[in-house]
């Protein structure tokens, strides 16, 4: 009985190990590639941590019914941590997703736009608004609520 029990325990350990290695939270390398293939998310040279986030985003896209809020939940996973997201609804059937506070490369924007296009509902216009420039290198309005120039910034300036 002991010999059979130990073999059974060894088999259970192997199966438990297989289950644990295939869980998205802990999968790495080839196991993560398999999960990505199942949900149709290419790795595109990403490391395991970034790829795991893309897989989570792809799962949300695959389950999306196309609402702006669902798409927002996809973008929360994939945009840089220092970015802020804003949804601006465009009636009757559209919305703009603004990515602010972080420089987004053209390649990242293309990938984000693909997610947006696949997640939105048919007949709904979705627009991604982003900047390749770092936030400190862009023109902003420093007045009250972004309306106008901050007078203090021009103290000491003279008109010519």
Secondary structure in CASP SS format (residue, H / E / C, confidence):
PFRMAT SS
TARGET T0000
AUTHOR 0000-0000-0000
METHOD secondary structure of the structure
MODEL  1
X C 1.00
X H 1.00
X H 1.00
X H 1.00
X H 1.00
X H 1.00
X H 1.00
X H 1.00
X H 1.00
X H 1.00
X H 1.00
X H 1.00
X H 1.00
X H 1.00
X H 1.00
X H 1.00
X H 1.00
X H 1.00
X H 1.00
X H 1.00
X H 1.00
X C 1.00
X C 1.00
X C 1.00
X C 1.00
X C 1.00
X C 1.00
X C 1.00
X H 1.00
X H 1.00
X H 1.00
X H 1.00
X H 1.00
X H 1.00
X H 1.00
X H 1.00
X H 1.00
X H 1.00
X H 1.00
X C 1.00
X C 1.00
X C 1.00
X C 1.00
X C 1.00
X C 1.00
X C 1.00
X C 1.00
X H 1.00
X H 1.00
X H 1.00
X H 1.00
X H 1.00
X H 1.00
X H 1.00
X H 1.00
X H 1.00
X H 1.00
X H 1.00
X H 1.00
X H 1.00
X H 1.00
X H 1.00
X H 1.00
X C 1.00
X C 1.00
X C 1.00
X C 1.00
X H 1.00
X H 1.00
X H 1.00
X H 1.00
X H 1.00
X H 1.00
X H 1.00
X H 1.00
X H 1.00
X H 1.00
X H 1.00
X C 1.00
X C 1.00
X C 1.00
X C 1.00
X C 1.00
X E 1.00
X E 1.00
X E 1.00
X E 1.00
X E 1.00
X E 1.00
X E 1.00
X C 1.00
X C 1.00
X C 1.00
X E 1.00
X E 1.00
X E 1.00
X E 1.00
X E 1.00
X E 1.00
X E 1.00
X C 1.00
X C 1.00
X C 1.00
X C 1.00
X C 1.00
X H 1.00
X H 1.00
X H 1.00
X H 1.00
X H 1.00
X H 1.00
X H 1.00
X H 1.00
X H 1.00
X H 1.00
X H 1.00
X H 1.00
X H 1.00
X H 1.00
X C 1.00
X C 1.00
X C 1.00
X C 1.00
X C 1.00
X E 1.00
X E 1.00
X E 1.00
X E 1.00
X E 1.00
X C 1.00
X C 1.00
X C 1.00
X C 1.00
X C 1.00
X H 1.00
X H 1.00
X H 1.00
X C 1.00
X C 1.00
X C 1.00
X C 1.00
X C 1.00
X C 1.00
X H 1.00
X H 1.00
X H 1.00
X C 1.00
X C 1.00
X C 1.00
X C 1.00
X H 1.00
X H 1.00
X H 1.00
X H 1.00
X C 1.00
X C 1.00
X C 1.00
X C 1.00
X C 1.00
X C 1.00
END
